[in-house]
Amino acid sequence: MKIGIIGAGFVGRAIGKLAVRSGYQVMLSNSRGPQTLFSLRYGIGCDVGTVEEAAAFGEIVVVAIPLAAYRSVPVEPLVGKVVIDTDNYYPDRDGNIPELDAGAATTSELLARHLPQSRIVKAFNAITMNDLEKDGLPAGSVNRRALPLAGDHFADKAVTIRLYDEFGFDAVDVGPLSEGWRFERGRPVYCVPMAADQLKIALAATARAAIPA
């Protein structure tokens, strides 16, 4: 399977590295062009390209860019594809987004509006990339860390659950995309290591009224 990654910062590089190790073909991209990613071709073992090329390349496409730039994600090449949204909202970086400040939408719902014919899954946002690279354990390991995900279609989430497992993590399905607020930045489970049973309890107890500052 081919994975295109839009964004080559900490998140894009970490997911790309683990995907290559798991046997996937990967293309990394950024807004500055593939010439700025020359070393990653050898350091990670991936292809590099433009954002449009990565979007067309991937059977799955990971969006790993600052949230403020979500409207720059190309629409047409992603029609019908599973798009994994890793974004988090940082007002100091992204500027204030009233819908998010009011709790009226989730980060992934904003992306889904921009990509109305894509299949969005929220994942990989509630773990630091250092932990993503070092905390993975084989299936069945005691205290294997679990990661949350949300999406509107089980088949699309199953693709992401497989990635989680191959990277060394259990998965906790939080439900539809609209429930992704439960593990956004600032929530109690955000970037906190938990096993699956612990994570399920903490997610269920999370209150939407507690809007992160």
Buried (B, 14 or more C-beta within 10 A) or exposed (E): BBBBBBBBEBBBBBBBBBBBBBEBBBBBBBEEEBEEBEEBBEEBEBBBBBBBBBBBBBEBBBBBBBBBBBEEBBEEBBEEBBBBBBBBBBBEEBEEBEEBEEBEBBBBBBBBEBBEEBBBBBBBBBBBBEBBBEBBEEEEEEEBBBBBBBBBEEEBBBBBBBBBBBBBBBBBBBBBBBBBBBBBBEBBBBEBBBBBEBBBEBBEEBEEEEBBE
